[in-house]
Amino acid sequence: MIEAPMPCADHIDLATLSAWRDRALTSAEYRQLTEHVAVCPSCQYRLRAIDRIGQSLQLPDTDEYQERIWRGLQARMRRPAAAHFAGVPRLVAAISVLVIIALFALLAYRGHFLQPEKTMATATIPPTLTPLPAIWQSVPSVSYAVGIAFATNDLQTGYVCGNPASSAGPMKLGVTHDAGLTWTTSSLTEIRGGYCKIYISPYDALDVVLEGWTCSGNCLTGNKYMGTYRSGDGGKTWTQLVLPPGNEASGVTAIEFPVWTPAALFVLAEPSTSTETISPEHAIAVSINGDPLTWTTENPITPIPANPFSIKIFTTGNSINFSMTQPNSFGLTDMFTSQDNGATWVHSKPQGLSPTIGTLRTAADRHTLVGVHDTLQGNDIIDQQAVFSTDGGKTWSASSAFPKNSSLWELPLVYTTLDGSMFVALTPFGVSSSVQQGIYKLAPRGTSWVFVAPLVGEGSTFVAVSGDSTGLPKIVWEIDIANSPPTLEFHPIR
Amino acid sequence: MFSFVGSFFPASRLRFPLSMAVRQRNTHNEATAPPPGADAAAFMTQSHTFETFFRQMEPRITTYLLRITGENEAACDLSQETFLRAWQHFSEVQRHPDPRAWLFRVATNLGLQHVRRRRHVVGSATPLDQQHDPAGSDPGARWVERALIQQVLDGLPPKHRALLLLREVYGFSCAEAGELMGMTLEATKMALYRARLQFRERYLSKGGAQS
């Protein structure tokens, strides 16, 4: 059964929730239940259970039988119609022929037969056929972008942001709902900056947050914080997210849409660099149901030494986690976990092969954590491997190793999709490496990383994956920062 | 060699003319010869367009049939039969507002027919082998418990199995999946609910993870 540990106050049954998920209710019922689901932990729990059924059924299509099927099909396509009767007993065949002749005669008599066949010369290809060559291609209309994201629950909806002038002027936004085939661009008069970051709700591809910064250098890092804005309608209208008093002058360094509810949004504020300690107090704010941000706790926990530039928030299960790396350390060393929207926190130290903090991601299954662990010899990285945690980050273990003598590229390094695929951008590690720089994929249940596409050039950054309506990844996207302004490039993958 | 990734573009986004499809088709060494008496040029043009269509859609249809039948051989045979029918009605398929739905309708009918005719019992309680023991497997390999999922699917009534796959995997709406199966919206809604419930119960009873 799909039962939640807590009862639903309105006694919504599973059949109704199932119909809501299928959008098979009336508009009024759908609206009413949507409002209820946003605040009902029981319904959210049961919907997650239904979601997991859909996720578990995802399976990459296989083309391993294609040549065999095509060869058999070709033979049958060439076969004249009469050949279909081969092997049928003669008497049955003779009777069938007589019946068919009689039927044809009847149809011809009634004028429904022997009309000229329609020519194929003017036919257009079926709408689902849109072949793309397997090479990198740029998208000129949005080749100002320095930020890109595709929704994990809808790989066809994505956003890019940036500013061709690399200035503090109005930000430009590009939106696609067809996996990147077409983009609609607009100028956001109230949101300014040249550098930006985009975050999309895992529940609603139209719920999106945009951070604006002035540019530093090549505009791939932010300089001065220009504000954070949220849109619930796919970028048409925006509302500013203002940090509460206490640390309101700081910028926002990260946004986290929690995986257990569509109602909340967590914001990680820029910590002060004048102190060597840091705690969640005045660092993490939360917005519930679109209300203004409030600090998650007024009760500071014992501060610990931390590298202020190596902090991260992530959610999994029903926990918000504040993770950090201590000074002179690469990996995740400390975590504060809260299961009450940040009111109280529990400190823990991850065990096992903890990942480099910048690589840590919650996978699209909303449960598994993935990352990359560095093996160090002194201060030198001598090996890297993919690691996973299925207990909210408490313990970490290795999975398939990266190709030997390879290293990760910078910035968004790991990308997971709804079918469980994981993508990384790798570059040769060491002078004797034979690894080809490019994008590698670890398929669901896969045991080795497979090269899927080269990178555009030196300094390119792999940033996103779009796909089909079933959640299968089909295209990788990267921003080529060697060009000015940077060009947005895409590459189809199998 | 070109890779065709167009299946995720919705019907309304069509912009490539026939000539481009022919230019960019996935070329194949074995040219299809026309049947005796056919117009060779027209046949070649049409068969090239059809090959493009086949190469794009085949993986999806074969995988779908694999999950409906649970048998590799049957899935290949039924996939070939589905595309033969598409070839025989290709002008109709091309005019169809959603050729994908046309294919899935045929594949669903063939798959369900096959399952109904099959004599042996499916979905019996085959013990899971060691590699599917969640506790003993690689965390990365645990993401999709394919064999377990297929066992659970095999245990569902065929119509429920097809509905669940069409809705959850292939992105058909509740109404579209119902129409494809010849069911009313109300019946589809209820069948989907029951399918999910049965799937979840069987999955857990066979040792699937709670979360």
Chai-1 contact restraints between the chains, C-beta under 6 A:
chainA,res_idxA,chainB,res_idxB,connection_type,confidence,min_distance_angstrom,max_distance_angstrom,comment,restraint_id
A,I2,B,R200,contact,1.0,0.0,6.0,A-B,restraint_1
A,A15,B,Y193,contact,1.0,0.0,6.0,A-B,restraint_2
A,S18,B,Y193,contact,1.0,0.0,6.0,A-B,restraint_3
A,S18,B,R196,contact,1.0,0.0,6.0,A-B,restraint_4
A,A19,B,K189,contact,1.0,0.0,6.0,A-B,restraint_5
A,D22,B,C174,contact,1.0,0.0,6.0,A-B,restraint_6
A,A24,B,C174,contact,1.0,0.0,6.0,A-B,restraint_7
A,A24,B,K189,contact,1.0,0.0,6.0,A-B,restraint_8
A,I50,B,R196,contact,1.0,0.0,6.0,A-B,restraint_9
A,I53,B,R196,contact,1.0,0.0,6.0,A-B,restraint_10
A,I53,B,F199,contact,1.0,0.0,6.0,A-B,restraint_11
A,G54,B,E168,contact,1.0,0.0,6.0,A-B,restraint_12
A,S56,B,I149,contact,1.0,0.0,6.0,A-B,restraint_13
A,L57,B,E168,contact,1.0,0.0,6.0,A-B,restraint_14
A,L57,B,V169,contact,1.0,0.0,6.0,A-B,restraint_15
A,D61,B,P59,contact,1.0,0.0,6.0,A-B,restraint_16
A,D61,B,R60,contact,1.0,0.0,6.0,A-B,restraint_17
A,D61,B,T63,contact,1.0,0.0,6.0,A-B,restraint_18
A,T62,B,P59,contact,1.0,0.0,6.0,A-B,restraint_19
A,T62,B,T63,contact,1.0,0.0,6.0,A-B,restraint_20
A,D63,B,P59,contact,1.0,0.0,6.0,A-B,restraint_21
A,Y65,B,T62,contact,1.0,0.0,6.0,A-B,restraint_22
A,Y65,B,C76,contact,1.0,0.0,6.0,A-B,restraint_23
A,Q66,B,E58,contact,1.0,0.0,6.0,A-B,restraint_24
A,I69,B,C76,contact,1.0,0.0,6.0,A-B,restraint_25
A,I69,B,S79,contact,1.0,0.0,6.0,A-B,restraint_26
A,I69,B,Q80,contact,1.0,0.0,6.0,A-B,restraint_27
A,G72,B,Q80,contact,1.0,0.0,6.0,A-B,restraint_28
A,L73,B,Q80,contact,1.0,0.0,6.0,A-B,restraint_29
A,L73,B,F83,contact,1.0,0.0,6.0,A-B,restraint_30
A,Q74,B,T32,contact,1.0,0.0,6.0,A-B,restraint_31
A,R76,B,L84,contact,1.0,0.0,6.0,A-B,restraint_32
A,M77,B,W87,contact,1.0,0.0,6.0,A-B,restraint_33
A,R78,B,A33,contact,1.0,0.0,6.0,A-B,restraint_34
A,R78,B,P35,contact,1.0,0.0,6.0,A-B,restraint_35
A,P80,B,P35,contact,1.0,0.0,6.0,A-B,restraint_36
A,K118,B,S91,contact,1.0,0.0,6.0,A-B,restraint_37
A,M120,B,Q46,contact,1.0,0.0,6.0,A-B,restraint_38
A,A123,B,Q94,contact,1.0,0.0,6.0,A-B,restraint_39
A,T124,B,L18,contact,1.0,0.0,6.0,A-B,restraint_40
A,I125,B,L18,contact,1.0,0.0,6.0,A-B,restraint_41
A,I125,B,A21,contact,1.0,0.0,6.0,A-B,restraint_42
A,P126,B,F53,contact,1.0,0.0,6.0,A-B,restraint_43
A,P126,B,Q94,contact,1.0,0.0,6.0,A-B,restraint_44
A,P126,B,P99,contact,1.0,0.0,6.0,A-B,restraint_45
A,P127,B,A11,contact,1.0,0.0,6.0,A-B,restraint_46
A,P127,B,L14,contact,1.0,0.0,6.0,A-B,restraint_47
A,T128,B,S7,contact,1.0,0.0,6.0,A-B,restraint_48
A,T128,B,P99,contact,1.0,0.0,6.0,A-B,restraint_49
A,T128,B,R100,contact,1.0,0.0,6.0,A-B,restraint_50
A,L129,B,G6,contact,1.0,0.0,6.0,A-B,restraint_51
A,L129,B,A21,contact,1.0,0.0,6.0,A-B,restraint_52
A,L129,B,Q56,contact,1.0,0.0,6.0,A-B,restraint_53
A,T130,B,G6,contact,1.0,0.0,6.0,A-B,restraint_54
A,T130,B,F9,contact,1.0,0.0,6.0,A-B,restraint_55
A,T130,B,F16,contact,1.0,0.0,6.0,A-B,restraint_56
A,P131,B,F2,contact,1.0,0.0,6.0,A-B,restraint_57
A,P131,B,F4,contact,1.0,0.0,6.0,A-B,restraint_58
A,P131,B,G6,contact,1.0,0.0,6.0,A-B,restraint_59
A,P131,B,Q24,contact,1.0,0.0,6.0,A-B,restraint_60
A,L132,B,V5,contact,1.0,0.0,6.0,A-B,restraint_61
A,P133,B,F2,contact,1.0,0.0,6.0,A-B,restraint_62
A,A134,B,S3,contact,1.0,0.0,6.0,A-B,restraint_63
A,D178,B,F9,contact,1.0,0.0,6.0,A-B,restraint_64
A,D178,B,R13,contact,1.0,0.0,6.0,A-B,restraint_65
A,A179,B,F8,contact,1.0,0.0,6.0,A-B,restraint_66
A,L181,B,F9,contact,1.0,0.0,6.0,A-B,restraint_67
A,L181,B,R13,contact,1.0,0.0,6.0,A-B,restraint_68
A,F388,B,P139,contact,1.0,0.0,6.0,A-B,restraint_69
A,F388,B,G140,contact,1.0,0.0,6.0,A-B,restraint_70
A,T390,B,P139,contact,1.0,0.0,6.0,A-B,restraint_71
A,S399,B,D138,contact,1.0,0.0,6.0,A-B,restraint_72
A,S399,B,P139,contact,1.0,0.0,6.0,A-B,restraint_73
A,S399,B,G140,contact,1.0,0.0,6.0,A-B,restraint_74
A,S400,B,G140,contact,1.0,0.0,6.0,A-B,restraint_75
A,G420,B,W143,contact,1.0,0.0,6.0,A-B,restraint_76
A,G420,B,V144,contact,1.0,0.0,6.0,A-B,restraint_77
A,P444,B,W143,contact,1.0,0.0,6.0,A-B,restraint_78
A,P444,B,V144,contact,1.0,0.0,6.0,A-B,restraint_79
A,R445,B,A141,contact,1.0,0.0,6.0,A-B,restraint_80
A,R445,B,V144,contact,1.0,0.0,6.0,A-B,restraint_81
A,D468,B,S7,contact,1.0,0.0,6.0,A-B,restraint_82
A,D468,B,F8,contact,1.0,0.0,6.0,A-B,restraint_83
A,S469,B,F8,contact,1.0,0.0,6.0,A-B,restraint_84
A,S469,B,G171,contact,1.0,0.0,6.0,A-B,restraint_85
A,T470,B,V169,contact,1.0,0.0,6.0,A-B,restraint_86
A,T470,B,Y170,contact,1.0,0.0,6.0,A-B,restraint_87
A,T470,B,G171,contact,1.0,0.0,6.0,A-B,restraint_88
A,K474,B,V5,contact,1.0,0.0,6.0,A-B,restraint_89
A,K474,B,F8,contact,1.0,0.0,6.0,A-B,restraint_90
A,P492,B,S3,contact,1.0,0.0,6.0,A-B,restraint_91
A,P492,B,V5,contact,1.0,0.0,6.0,A-B,restraint_92
A,R494,B,S3,contact,1.0,0.0,6.0,A-B,restraint_93
